[in-house]
Structure formats: structure tokens, C-alpha cells
Amino acid sequence: MSTPSKSKIFQSDDQDVFGQISGDFNPVHFHTTEARRSAFGQPIVHGIQLLLWGLNRLFLEKPHPTY
């Protein structure tokens, strides 16, 4: 099993897919113009999407017992 990357750059396609799954189409996640008004100044990743990526990474790198 390969070691997962310690970083990820989320692309607009990632956001589009997650928006479809979650139903969250808040412009701060998708529209550069709207997101520019936020504290971050650019589109931001859905919080739960980031959490799920982190948990998946943690799960993949943690040793698992073999039976």
C-alpha cells in the first residue's frame, strides 16, 4: 500500500463533486468573485470535505492488525 500524500490541493472539480453530494452550493466554495469577499480571498474547501480527506489519510497510514 502506498503512503498517502501529506498535502492536497483541492481542485474546482473536487468542489463540484462534493457540492453535488452534499447539496451545499454556497458561493464561497465555488465562485471566485464571491469568495474574494471572504477572509480567505479565494474559494474555500467545504469543512467536512477537508475532514474526510484527513480521516482517510490517517486511516491509510495507520498500521492495521492482520488476522
N, C-alpha and C positions, 0 to 999 in steps of 0.2 A: 504494500500500500504506500502510495506517495504521500509525502508530508504536504499538508495544505499551506498555501501562501499566507504569510503573516499580514498581508495587506490586500486590499481590494479597492479597485476604482470602479464604482458603480456607474454604468452607462445609462443613457436615456432608455435603451431597450429594457434594462433591468427594472427601471422605474415604471415603464409602461406595463410590463407583465405583472408586477406587483400591484399596481393600481387596478388592473383588471381583476386580479384575485381578491384583493381586499375591498374594492369598491371605493377606495379613498382617492379622489381626484382633486385634492386641494392643489391650487395653482402653485403653491410654494414648492411642490415636488416636481412640477413639470414645466412651468413657464419661466423663462429667464427674466423677463420683464417684471413679473410679479415677485419673483424670488429676490430680485435686486433690492426690493424694499425691506427685506428681512435683515436681521442682524448678520446673517452669513453672506449676503450679497450674491448668492447663486442658488440654484435649486438644491434642496437638501433631501437626503435619503429618508424614507419612512423609518421611524424609530424601530418598529417591530421587524422590519426587513434587516436592519443592521444587527439587531439582537439575534435573529435567527441565523444569520451568517456567522456570527461569533460563536453561538452554541454549536453549530455544525462543525466549525473549525476546531473547537475544543474537543468535541466528540471524536473527530477523526484523528487527532494527535494523541489522545489519551490511550494508554495501553488497555486492552481488554483481555479478560481472562479467557483462556481456551479450555474447553472441557473435553 
